[in-house]
Amino acid sequence: MKETADVVIIGGGVMGCSILYHLAKQGMTRSLLLERDVLGSGSTGRSQAICRMHYSNPVTASMAWESLKVFTGFGDLVGGSSGFVQTGYLVIVEDVDRPGLERNVAMQQELGISTGLVTAQEVKDLAPMVEVADTEGLAWEPESGYADPYMVTTSYASRARELGAEIQLRAPAMGIQISGDRVRGVVTSQGTVETPIAVVAAGPWSREELGKVGVDLPLDTVRHQVATLTRPVDRLPNHPTVGDIAQSFSFRPDGATMTMVGFGEEPAGVETYNQGVDMDELSLTLGKLARRMPAMSDSYFRGGWSGLFTITPDWHPILDKVPGVEGLYCAVGFSGHGFKLSPMIGLTMAELIADGQATSIDISPLRFNRFAEGDLLSSSYRYRVLA
């Protein structure tokens, strides 16, 4: 392991690896990433990996749109594969949420995002297997889909290594050394790495890492469940990705014969949460899915897991310098919708670290102090993971 580094990143999920890669692209190749286990072993590896642009705020909508361009051109832009599959993305809301849907789509169209309102009749042409009501509000993103979080994470890691960065696995950070209100190093089980810059991107463990140096962020963890189902491909060969806000769950294809559903958010401990699936909750979700796609009444459960969302009070991430400690940065609190933003998270954080300011996208709405300032971001929906 290096004894000195220009930057040490704590956390080897998709965020940490994207930041490492983009720092290397900026010329900061004497960087080190520390991962407590293996790459993608935390929230990244348990993501549904849906890539959609439907947000209530321009900053995240823009990040998702620009990130989609990276996912679709990953081989040329980064190298390796993102595993992206274009499915289209259908948003479904109850009539009471229709004004919010219309505001969101108008905002997204102003940003140049490929999206639009559709009618129930138009959905019959776009996605005839999906049942919707005339009273529901509907929007369609033709270019959206899903990607492979493991492939994206390892591709970023491989490219970063090729550029000269170093990654240490099963090497947890023990603490960040601070002296004179400046970062001086990061302590590991193998010794201390001297560095002027530390970046905390440790997912559910971020609050603990920052707490060691007296930084208290409003981060909590909730458990989110994911299940995979074998679908009757003779009657349902394919279907789009759907954000069913009306029923508070989501689903997408998973390869040629499977469907993946995501559901439920409940408070959970980082080290003690149930990593399996609650069968009673799954049964309720399967009922919702069958109401939306009747052919799925003949599907059967193949397996599932639970992962953690690390949430902030407004369900939006914190991307910033940590005030009062020179050289300390954080990319935390992605609240269950971070993967789709990961290319632009890496780029904007690298710009912030290397140049002092993110220039590709203005990330000031995601600043550290917004909670103390009472300037929280808001969502148009109660299903807050859509942000």
C-alpha positions in Angstrom: 0.0 0.0 0.0 1.1 3.5 -0.7 2.7 5.5 2.2 1.6 8.8 0.6 -1.2 9.7 -1.8 -2.6 12.9 -3.3 -6.1 11.6 -2.5 -7.5 8.8 -0.4 -11.1 7.6 -1.1 -12.9 5.6 1.5 -15.4 3.3 -0.1 -15.2 1.0 -3.1 -18.8 1.1 -4.4 -19.7 2.7 -7.7 -19.3 6.2 -6.3 -15.9 5.7 -4.9 -14.7 4.0 -8.1 -16.2 6.6 -10.3 -14.5 9.4 -8.3 -11.2 7.5 -8.5 -11.5 7.2 -12.2 -12.4 10.8 -12.8 -9.6 12.0 -10.6 -7.2 10.0 -12.6 -8.6 11.4 -15.8 -7.9 14.9 -14.2 -4.3 13.9 -13.7 -4.5 13.0 -10.0 -3.2 9.5 -10.5 -1.4 9.2 -7.1 -4.8 8.3 -5.6 -5.7 5.4 -3.4 -9.1 3.8 -2.8 -9.7 1.8 0.4 -12.5 -0.8 0.5 -13.4 -2.6 3.6 -14.5 -5.8 1.7 -14.6 -6.2 -2.1 -15.7 -3.7 -4.8 -19.5 -3.2 -4.9 -20.1 -5.3 -1.8 -22.3 -2.7 -0.1 -25.4 -0.9 -1.5 -24.0 -0.9 -5.0 -24.3 -4.7 -5.4 -27.9 -4.6 -4.1 -29.1 -1.9 -6.4 -32.0 -2.3 -8.9 -29.8 -0.2 -11.2 -32.7 1.5 -12.9 -31.5 4.4 -15.2 -34.3 7.0 -15.4 -34.4 10.8 -15.5 -37.7 11.4 -13.8 -36.8 13.8 -10.9 -38.5 16.8 -9.2 -35.3 18.9 -9.3 -33.1 20.1 -12.1 -29.8 19.1 -10.5 -30.6 15.4 -10.2 -32.5 15.3 -13.5 -29.5 16.8 -15.3 -27.1 14.4 -13.6 -29.3 11.4 -14.6 -29.5 12.6 -18.2 -25.8 13.2 -18.6 -25.1 9.9 -16.8 -27.4 8.0 -19.2 -25.2 9.3 -22.1 -22.2 7.7 -20.4 -24.0 4.4 -19.7 -25.1 4.1 -23.4 -21.7 5.0 -24.7 -19.6 3.4 -21.9 -17.3 1.4 -24.1 -16.1 4.4 -26.0 -16.2 6.9 -23.1 -14.8 4.8 -20.3 -13.9 1.4 -21.5 -15.5 -1.9 -20.5 -19.2 -2.4 -20.4 -22.1 -0.9 -18.4 -24.5 -3.7 -19.3 -27.0 -1.0 -20.2 -30.3 -2.3 -21.6 -32.8 0.2 -23.1 -36.4 -0.7 -22.0 -38.2 2.6 -21.8 -39.4 3.9 -18.5 -43.1 4.5 -17.6 -44.1 6.7 -14.6 -47.5 6.1 -13.2 -49.1 8.4 -10.6 -52.5 8.8 -9.0 -54.7 11.7 -10.2 -53.8 13.7 -7.1 -50.1 13.6 -8.1 -50.8 14.6 -11.7 -49.8 18.3 -11.2 -46.5 17.3 -9.9 -45.9 14.9 -12.8 -46.7 17.6 -15.3 -44.3 20.1 -13.5 -41.6 17.5 -13.5 -42.0 16.6 -17.2 -42.0 20.3 -18.2 -38.8 20.9 -16.2 -37.2 17.9 -17.7 -38.1 18.8 -21.3 -36.6 22.3 -20.7 -33.3 20.5 -19.9 -33.5 18.6 -23.2 -34.5 15.2 -21.6 -36.3 12.8 -23.8 -39.6 12.5 -22.0 -43.3 13.3 -22.4 -46.7 13.0 -21.0 -48.8 10.1 -22.5 -52.4 9.0 -22.3 -53.7 5.6 -21.2 -54.6 5.0 -24.9 -51.0 5.7 -25.9 -49.7 3.3 -23.3 -51.7 0.6 -25.0 -49.5 1.1 -28.0 -46.2 1.7 -26.2 -46.6 -1.1 -23.6 -49.8 -3.1 -24.1 -48.9 -5.5 -21.4 -49.2 -2.8 -18.7 -52.6 -1.9 -17.4 -53.2 1.7 -16.6 -56.4 3.8 -15.8 -57.6 6.9 -17.5 -57.5 8.6 -14.1 -53.8 8.0 -13.7 -51.1 10.4 -14.7 -48.5 8.9 -17.1 -45.1 9.9 -18.5 -42.8 8.0 -20.8 -39.0 8.1 -21.2 -38.1 6.1 -24.4 -34.3 6.1 -23.8 -34.3 4.8 -20.2 -33.5 1.3 -19.0 -31.2 -0.4 -16.6 -27.5 -1.2 -16.3 -25.2 -3.6 -14.4 -23.8 -2.1 -11.2 -21.0 -4.6 -10.8 -19.8 -4.1 -14.4 -19.9 -0.4 -14.1 -18.0 -0.4 -10.8 -15.3 -2.8 -11.9 -14.9 -1.0 -15.2 -14.3 2.3 -13.4 -11.9 0.5 -11.1 -10.0 -1.1 -14.0 -9.6 2.1 -15.9 -8.5 4.0 -12.8 -5.8 1.3 -12.2 -4.6 1.6 -15.8 -4.2 5.3 -15.3 -2.0 4.7 -12.2 -4.5 4.8 -9.3 -4.3 2.2 -6.6 -7.1 0.1 -5.0 -6.8 -1.8 -1.7 -9.4 -4.4 -0.9 -10.2 -5.7 2.5 -8.5 -2.7 3.8 -10.9 -0.7 6.0 -10.1 2.9 6.9 -9.7 3.1 10.7 -9.9 6.9 10.8 -8.9 10.2 9.3 -6.0 12.1 10.8 -6.7 15.8 11.2 -4.4 18.4 12.6 -4.7 22.2 12.5 -8.2 21.8 10.8 -6.6 20.0 7.9 -6.5 16.4 6.7 -3.1 14.9 7.3 -3.7 11.2 6.6 -5.9 8.1 6.7 -5.2 5.3 9.2 -5.6 1.7 8.0 -4.9 -1.6 9.5 -1.6 -1.6 7.5 -0.5 1.8 8.7 -1.1 5.4 8.0 -1.3 6.9 4.5 -0.2 10.5 4.4 -2.6 12.6 2.3 -3.9 16.1 2.2 -7.3 15.0 0.9 -9.8 12.4 2.1 -13.1 11.6 0.4 -15.8 9.7 2.3 -18.0 7.7 -0.1 -18.7 4.8 2.2 -22.4 4.4 1.7 -24.1 3.2 4.9 -20.8 3.4 6.8 -20.3 7.1 5.9 -21.9 8.5 9.1 -19.7 6.3 11.2 -16.5 7.4 9.3 -17.4 11.1 9.5 -18.4 10.7 13.1 -14.9 9.6 14.0 -13.7 13.2 13.3 -16.6 14.9 14.9 -18.7 15.5 11.8 -22.4 14.7 12.4 -24.4 14.4 9.2 -28.2 13.7 9.2 -27.8 10.2 7.6 -30.0 7.3 8.4 -30.4 3.9 6.8 -33.5 2.1 5.5 -34.0 -1.4 4.2 -35.2 -1.9 0.7 -36.2 -5.3 -0.7 -35.6 -6.7 -4.2 -37.1 -9.8 -5.6 -36.6 -11.6 -9.0 -39.4 -13.5 -10.7 -39.6 -15.8 -13.6 -42.2 -14.5 -15.9 -44.4 -16.4 -18.5 -42.4 -15.4 -21.5 -44.8 -17.0 -23.9 -47.4 -14.3 -22.9 -45.0 -11.7 -21.6 -41.7 -11.8 -23.6 -40.8 -8.2 -22.6 -42.0 -5.2 -20.8 -40.7 -1.7 -19.9 -39.2 -0.5 -16.6 -42.0 1.1 -14.5 -42.0 3.5 -11.6 -45.4 2.8 -10.1 -45.7 5.7 -7.8 -49.5 5.0 -7.6 -48.7 1.7 -5.8 -45.3 2.6 -4.3 -43.0 0.1 -6.0 -41.0 -0.3 -9.2 -40.2 -3.1 -11.6 -38.0 -3.8 -14.6 -37.0 -6.7 -16.8 -34.0 -8.7 -15.7 -32.6 -10.4 -18.8 -34.8 -12.3 -21.2 -36.9 -14.3 -18.8 -37.0 -12.5 -15.4 -38.6 -9.5 -13.8 -37.1 -7.6 -10.9 -39.3 -5.8 -8.4 -38.2 -3.3 -5.7 -40.4 -2.5 -2.7 -40.5 -1.3 0.9 -38.5 1.2 3.0 -38.2 0.6 6.7 -35.6 1.8 9.3 -32.7 -0.6 9.7 -29.3 -1.0 11.3 -26.2 -1.1 9.2 -24.8 -4.3 10.7 -28.1 -5.9 11.9 -30.7 -5.6 9.1 -32.4 -8.6 7.5 -30.7 -9.2 4.2 -33.5 -11.5 3.0 -37.0 -10.9 1.7 -40.2 -10.7 3.8 -42.6 -13.2 2.1 -45.7 -11.4 3.4 -44.5 -8.1 2.0 -43.5 -9.8 -1.2 -47.0 -11.4 -1.5 -48.6 -7.9 -1.3 -46.1 -6.6 -3.9 -46.9 -9.5 -6.3 -50.5 -8.6 -6.1 -49.7 -5.0 -7.1 -47.6 -6.3 -10.0 -50.3 -8.7 -11.2 -52.8 -5.8 -11.2 -50.4 -3.8 -13.3 -49.3 -6.7 -15.6 -52.0 -9.4 -15.4 -49.7 -12.0 -17.0 -47.4 -11.8 -14.0 -50.1 -13.6 -12.0 -48.4 -16.8 -13.4 -44.9 -15.7 -12.4 -43.0 -17.4 -9.6 -40.4 -16.3 -7.1 -36.8 -17.1 -7.9 -35.0 -15.2 -5.1 -34.2 -11.9 -3.6 -32.3 -9.8 -1.2 -32.4 -6.6 0.8 -30.0 -3.7 0.7 -29.7 -0.3 2.5 -30.6 3.1 1.3 -28.5 5.8 3.1 -31.0 8.6 3.3 -30.8 12.3 4.1 -33.8 14.4 5.3 -34.7 15.4 1.8 -33.7 12.1 0.1 -30.9 13.8 -1.9 -27.2 13.3 -1.7 -24.6 15.5 -0.1 -21.7 16.3 -2.5 -19.4 18.9 -1.0 -16.3 19.8 1.0 -16.8 19.3 4.7 -16.8 22.8 6.3 -14.1 23.5 8.8 -11.8 20.7 7.7 -9.5 21.6 4.8 -9.1 18.6 2.4 -12.2 16.6 3.7 -14.9 15.8 1.2 -18.0 13.7 1.2 -20.2 12.0 -1.4 -22.9 10.4 0.7 -26.6 10.0 1.3 -27.8 8.8 -2.2 -31.1 7.7 -0.8 -31.7 4.8 -3.1 -31.3 6.6 -6.4 -27.5 7.1 -6.6 -26.4 4.5 -9.2 -28.1 6.2 -12.1 -26.2 9.4 -11.2 -22.8 7.7 -10.6 -21.0 8.9 -13.8 -21.7 12.5 -13.1 -21.1 12.1 -9.3 -17.6 11.0 -10.2 -17.0 13.8 -12.6 -18.4 16.6 -10.5 -16.6 15.4 -7.3 -13.3 15.2 -9.3 -13.9 18.7 -10.5 -14.6 20.0 -7.0 -11.5 18.3 -5.6 -9.1 19.1 -8.5 -10.4 22.5 -9.5 -12.2 23.8 -6.4 -15.6 23.9 -8.2 -17.8 21.5 -10.2 -18.3 23.0 -13.6 -20.1 20.2 -15.6 -23.2 20.6 -13.4 -23.9 23.1 -10.6 -24.0 20.8 -7.5 -24.5 23.6 -5.0 -28.1 22.5 -4.3 -26.5 19.3 -2.9 -24.2 21.3 -0.5 -23.3 20.2 3.0 -24.9 23.1 4.8 -28.4 23.1 3.1 -30.0 21.3 6.1 -28.7 23.9 8.6 -29.8 26.6 6.2 -33.3 25.1 5.9 -32.9 24.9 2.1 -33.9 21.3 1.5 -34.8 19.9 -1.9 -38.4 18.8 -2.3 -40.1 16.0 -4.2 -43.4 16.1 -6.0 -44.3 12.7 -4.6 -44.7 10.9 -1.3 -42.7 8.0 -2.8 -39.6 9.8 -2.0 -37.0 7.5 -3.6 -38.0 9.1 -6.9 -36.8 12.4 -5.3 
